[in-house]
Structure formats: C-alpha cells, structure tokens
Amino acid sequence: MTRVHNVEGTAFIVAEFRNDENREASPLYRDPYVRLFLDEETRKAADCISASFPPVRNNVRLRTRYLDDQLDMQLKRGCRQVVLLGAGLDTRAQRKAAPNVAYFEIDDGETLAFKKAKLEESGITPGATFIAGNYVEAGLGDLLRPQGFDFDRHAHFIWEGNTMYLSQEAIVQVLTQMRREIRSCSVSFDYVAEELIAKKTGEPEVTEIAERFAAIGAPWISGVNDLGALAATCGMRVADKARFADLYRAYWPGRKTDSVMYDYYSICTLDSSAQA
C-alpha cells in the first residue's frame, strides 16, 4: 500500500503520468519499470490531480523526454556520474544503464526503500547508490562524499519536479553547492513562472492545478522568471532552456497545444564550465 500525500507522495503521481507514454503507438520514450510501483491507489490519486486539468499529465511526459535527451547527450560526452536529486521513482538507472556509469539517487529513506524492494521483488538490480537524506538540509557534499562520488570528475544532475517546492534561497544554495564543490557539473531541472506561484496568470485552470497539489500537502512556493540571473548568481551558465509549449511543438509536431499551462512551465540545463 502506498501513501500518496505531501511532496514525497507526488512521486507516485508522477510515475502514473510517466506510465501514460507506454500506451502510445509512437512513444517519446519507453519505461518498462515504472509499472512496478503503481497500484489502484496511485491511479486514483493521479486521476484526482488531473481530473479538472488533463494536460498536467503531458507535462511529465514532455519533461521525461527532455531530461532523457539531455542525459543521453551527457553520456555521449563521457559523463560517468549521474545524480538524481529528489529521485522519487525515477528509473533512469535502469533505463539508461551504461558501462562504468555510476548513478546516485538522493531522496527520503522511505521512498528509496519502497523503490528498492519493488525492483528486487522483480529480480531487478537497482543499479544506483541510494542515499537517504534531505539534500537541502544536509548539503550535497556531505551526502555524496561517503558514497564514492568523485568531486574531481564531471557529474550531471537531474533535478526533476523539485524546484517549485523549494524556497528561492534553497534553490540558490543547491546550485551554488554544485558549482563550488564539484570540479565540473551540469544540471537539468524544470521550473514554473513566478506568475503561477502568485496566482496572477489570469488563467483559472493554471491556478487550479497548483491548488490541487497544495491540497495533498505539496504546495508550489517558488518560480523562476530570470533564469540567466539565477545561473549567474550561482556561477553557472544557461546551456539550454525551453518552455513546455516549445517542447510540445517539437515532440508532437502537428498536434495543437491544449493548454496555456505550457507557457508558464519551463525546463533547462545549466553547466559550470567546460566538461572535465
């Protein structure tokens, strides 16, 4: 039995939305592992969130493809360390496993224990070093250092579905720690517009989806409007960025966008310097 509430509980909702793509004839990606974490409770919770605003399900599918593409690019460039912050029920350590590539997943212990048990029940090796802890409170260095992470080698971070739940100070803190403690790094993450947080989009459907997450104990509290300024503050540069409206048109050409939400939701990749 799962417990779908608060920020940790959103991992199950995200997993349900990610699983939608497996039903497509020409999918953006395949995830044969995600079903291991799902049950009737998770389906109902996901349906409740998306009941009044079905396009929210597409957000997860689009960002999964974008993050997969960015990870593939990093691996082709020789990256051998991948860190998933707030990993939840991410399956890239299984889907994107590669020789000599180390995956590190940071999240609360209960989520990681559940994930490990479900994978092993099906005879699947987790394929990642699980690190139980709060990366904001404990700090990235203190969590990664005892686990064999090499701070002198390039690392790619995937920070999916996290920033909107953190304060602006915490976002800056995490990015600054990456830049200062790791010789070379890149990070891909999604973020919402400040207008969405302030409920000033003028679009009731956009406001309602944020309120539905708040109702399960996972309120969105931070947005980003000036990505360049954020990157500069943390000593990084913007390597890539896109609104979800742009991803929709790129990944689903010919399909008409079905919500203005995509204009208030973005995703990006920052990097610290030349690859090491």
C-alpha positions as CSV (number, residue, x, y, z in Angstrom):
1,M,0.0,0.0,0.0
2,T,1.3,3.4,-0.9
3,R,0.8,6.7,0.9
4,V,0.0,9.4,-1.7
5,H,0.3,12.7,0.2
6,N,2.8,15.5,0.7
7,V,5.8,16.1,-1.5
8,E,7.2,12.6,-1.3
9,G,3.7,11.3,-2.3
10,T,3.9,13.2,-5.6
11,A,6.4,10.6,-6.7
12,F,3.6,8.1,-7.3
13,I,1.5,10.6,-9.2
14,V,4.5,11.5,-11.4
15,A,5.1,7.8,-12.0
16,E,1.5,7.3,-13.1
17,F,1.7,10.2,-15.5
18,R,5.0,8.9,-16.9
19,N,3.4,5.5,-17.4
20,D,0.9,7.1,-19.8
21,E,3.5,7.2,-22.6
22,N,3.8,3.4,-22.5
23,R,0.4,3.2,-24.1
24,E,1.3,5.3,-27.1
25,A,1.9,3.7,-30.5
26,S,4.9,6.0,-31.2
27,P,6.1,6.9,-27.7
28,L,8.5,9.6,-26.7
29,Y,10.2,7.0,-24.5
30,R,9.6,3.6,-23.0
31,D,9.6,2.9,-19.3
32,P,9.1,-0.8,-18.7
33,Y,9.9,-0.5,-15.0
34,V,7.5,2.2,-13.8
35,R,4.5,-0.2,-13.5
36,L,6.2,-2.0,-10.7
37,F,5.5,1.0,-8.4
38,L,1.8,1.5,-9.3
39,D,-1.5,0.2,-7.9
40,E,-5.1,1.2,-7.7
41,E,-4.4,3.9,-5.1
42,T,-1.8,5.6,-7.2
43,R,-4.1,5.5,-10.2
44,K,-6.9,7.2,-8.2
45,A,-4.6,9.8,-6.8
46,A,-3.2,10.7,-10.3
47,D,-6.7,10.8,-11.7
48,C,-7.8,13.2,-8.9
49,I,-5.0,15.6,-9.7
50,S,-5.6,15.6,-13.4
51,A,-9.4,15.4,-13.3
52,S,-10.0,19.1,-14.0
53,F,-6.8,19.6,-16.0
54,P,-5.8,16.6,-18.0
55,P,-2.8,18.4,-19.7
56,V,-0.8,18.2,-16.5
57,R,-0.2,14.6,-17.4
58,N,1.6,15.7,-20.6
59,N,4.0,17.9,-18.6
60,V,5.6,14.8,-17.1
61,R,5.8,13.0,-20.4
62,L,7.4,16.0,-22.1
63,R,9.9,16.6,-19.4
64,T,10.8,12.9,-19.2
65,R,11.8,13.0,-22.9
66,Y,13.7,16.3,-22.5
67,L,15.7,15.0,-19.5
68,D,16.4,11.7,-21.3
69,D,17.7,13.6,-24.2
70,Q,20.0,15.8,-22.0
71,L,21.2,12.7,-20.2
72,D,22.0,10.9,-23.4
73,M,24.0,13.9,-24.6
74,Q,26.0,14.0,-21.4
75,L,26.7,10.2,-21.6
76,K,27.9,10.6,-25.2
77,R,30.3,13.3,-24.0
78,G,31.8,11.0,-21.5
79,C,29.9,11.8,-18.3
80,R,30.3,8.9,-15.9
81,Q,28.5,10.2,-12.8
82,V,24.7,11.0,-12.7
83,V,23.0,12.3,-9.6
84,L,19.2,12.4,-9.2
85,L,18.1,14.9,-6.6
86,G,14.7,14.1,-5.1
87,A,14.9,10.9,-7.3
88,G,11.4,9.6,-6.3
89,L,10.5,6.7,-8.5
90,D,12.8,7.6,-11.4
91,T,14.0,4.6,-13.5
92,R,16.9,6.1,-15.4
93,A,19.4,4.0,-13.5
94,Q,17.7,1.0,-15.2
95,R,16.6,2.6,-18.5
96,K,19.9,4.4,-19.1
97,A,22.4,2.0,-17.5
98,A,25.8,2.1,-19.3
99,P,29.2,0.6,-18.6
100,N,31.2,2.5,-16.0
101,V,28.4,5.0,-15.3
102,A,27.6,5.5,-11.7
103,Y,24.1,6.6,-10.6
104,F,23.4,8.2,-7.3
105,E,19.9,8.8,-6.1
106,I,19.1,11.1,-3.2
107,D,15.6,11.1,-1.5
108,D,13.9,10.3,1.7
109,G,14.6,6.8,3.1
110,E,11.0,5.6,2.9
111,T,10.7,6.3,-0.8
112,L,14.1,4.7,-1.6
113,A,13.3,1.6,0.5
114,F,10.0,1.1,-1.3
115,K,11.6,1.5,-4.7
116,K,14.4,-0.9,-3.8
117,A,12.0,-3.5,-2.6
118,K,9.8,-3.3,-5.6
119,L,12.7,-3.6,-8.0
120,E,14.2,-6.5,-6.2
121,E,10.9,-8.3,-6.0
122,S,11.0,-8.5,-9.7
123,G,14.6,-9.6,-9.8
124,I,15.9,-6.2,-10.9
125,T,19.1,-4.8,-9.5
126,P,18.5,-1.2,-8.5
127,G,21.6,-0.1,-10.4
128,A,22.1,3.1,-8.3
129,T,23.7,4.1,-5.0
130,F,20.7,5.0,-2.9
131,I,21.4,7.9,-0.5
132,A,18.7,8.6,2.1
133,G,18.7,12.3,3.2
134,N,17.5,15.8,2.7
135,Y,19.9,17.4,0.2
136,V,18.9,20.9,1.2
137,E,19.4,20.4,4.9
138,A,22.4,18.0,4.8
139,G,24.2,19.5,1.8
140,L,25.2,17.7,-1.4
141,G,28.8,17.3,-0.4
142,D,28.1,15.6,2.9
143,L,25.6,13.2,1.3
144,L,27.8,12.3,-1.7
145,R,31.2,12.2,-0.2
146,P,30.8,8.9,1.8
147,Q,29.3,7.1,-1.3
148,G,32.3,7.1,-3.6
149,F,31.3,10.2,-5.6
150,D,34.3,11.7,-7.3
151,F,34.3,15.5,-7.0
152,D,37.1,15.9,-9.5
153,R,35.1,14.3,-12.3
154,H,32.2,15.7,-14.3
155,A,28.8,14.9,-13.0
156,H,25.3,15.5,-14.4
157,F,22.5,16.2,-12.1
158,I,18.8,15.6,-12.8
159,W,16.6,17.8,-10.6
160,E,13.1,16.8,-11.7
161,G,9.9,18.2,-10.2
162,N,11.7,19.7,-7.2
163,T,12.3,23.4,-7.6
164,M,8.7,24.6,-7.2
165,Y,8.6,23.0,-3.8
166,L,11.7,24.8,-2.5
167,S,12.4,28.4,-1.4
168,Q,14.4,30.7,-3.6
169,E,17.2,30.5,-1.1
170,A,17.2,26.8,-1.2
171,I,17.4,26.7,-5.0
172,V,20.4,29.1,-5.0
173,Q,22.0,27.1,-2.2
174,V,21.8,23.8,-4.1
175,L,23.1,25.2,-7.4
176,T,25.9,27.1,-5.6
177,Q,27.0,23.9,-3.8
178,M,27.2,22.1,-7.1
179,R,29.3,24.8,-8.6
180,R,31.7,25.2,-5.7
181,E,32.2,21.6,-4.6
182,I,32.3,19.8,-8.0
183,R,35.1,20.5,-10.5
184,S,32.7,20.3,-13.5
185,C,29.0,19.8,-13.5
186,S,25.7,20.2,-15.4
187,V,22.2,20.2,-14.1
188,S,18.8,19.8,-15.8
189,F,15.7,21.0,-14.0
190,D,12.1,22.2,-14.5
191,Y,10.6,25.3,-13.1
192,V,7.4,27.3,-13.1
193,A,6.9,31.0,-13.7
194,E,6.6,33.4,-10.8
195,E,3.1,34.5,-12.0
196,L,1.9,30.9,-11.5
197,I,3.1,31.0,-7.9
198,A,1.5,34.4,-7.3
199,K,-1.7,33.2,-9.0
200,K,-1.5,36.1,-11.4
201,T,-1.6,34.2,-14.7
202,G,-5.2,35.2,-15.3
203,E,-5.9,31.6,-16.2
204,P,-8.2,29.7,-13.7
205,E,-7.1,26.3,-14.9
206,V,-3.5,27.0,-14.3
207,T,-4.2,28.2,-10.8
208,E,-6.4,25.2,-10.1
209,I,-3.7,22.7,-10.8
210,A,-1.4,24.4,-8.3
211,E,-4.2,24.3,-5.8
212,R,-4.7,20.6,-6.3
213,F,-1.1,19.9,-5.4
214,A,-1.4,22.1,-2.4
215,A,-4.4,20.2,-1.3
216,I,-2.4,17.0,-1.0
217,G,0.3,18.8,1.1
218,A,2.6,19.7,-1.7
219,P,2.3,23.4,-2.4
220,W,4.3,25.1,-5.1
221,I,6.1,28.0,-3.5
222,S,8.8,29.2,-5.9
223,G,9.0,30.2,-9.5
224,V,11.8,31.5,-11.8
225,N,11.4,34.2,-14.4
226,D,15.0,35.3,-15.0
227,L,16.9,32.1,-15.5
228,G,20.1,33.9,-16.6
229,A,20.2,35.9,-13.4
230,L,19.8,32.7,-11.3
231,A,22.5,30.9,-13.2
232,A,24.9,33.9,-12.9
233,T,24.2,34.2,-9.1
234,C,25.3,30.6,-8.7
235,G,28.4,30.8,-11.0
236,M,26.8,28.8,-13.8
237,R,25.6,29.4,-17.4
238,V,22.5,28.5,-19.3
239,A,23.3,25.8,-21.7
240,D,19.8,25.1,-22.9
241,K,16.2,26.2,-22.0
242,A,12.7,25.7,-23.4
243,R,9.1,26.4,-22.5
244,F,6.9,23.3,-22.4
245,A,4.9,25.0,-25.2
246,D,8.1,24.7,-27.3
247,L,8.7,21.0,-26.3
248,Y,5.1,20.2,-27.2
249,R,5.5,21.5,-30.7
250,A,8.9,19.8,-31.1
251,Y,8.0,16.4,-29.8
252,W,4.4,16.3,-31.1
253,P,4.5,18.2,-34.4
254,G,1.2,18.8,-35.9
255,R,-0.7,18.4,-32.6
256,K,-2.4,21.5,-31.3
257,T,-1.4,22.6,-27.8
258,D,-4.3,22.0,-25.5
259,S,-3.5,24.4,-22.6
260,V,-1.9,27.8,-21.7
261,M,-0.2,26.0,-18.8
262,Y,2.7,25.1,-21.2
263,D,3.6,28.8,-21.4
264,Y,4.1,29.0,-17.6
265,Y,6.3,25.9,-17.2
266,S,9.9,25.6,-18.5
267,I,12.9,23.3,-18.3
268,C,16.6,24.0,-18.7
269,T,20.1,22.8,-18.4
270,L,22.9,24.8,-16.7
271,D,26.6,24.0,-16.6
272,S,29.5,25.2,-14.7
273,S,32.3,25.2,-17.3
274,A,34.0,23.1,-19.9
275,Q,33.5,19.4,-19.5
276,A,36.2,17.6,-17.5
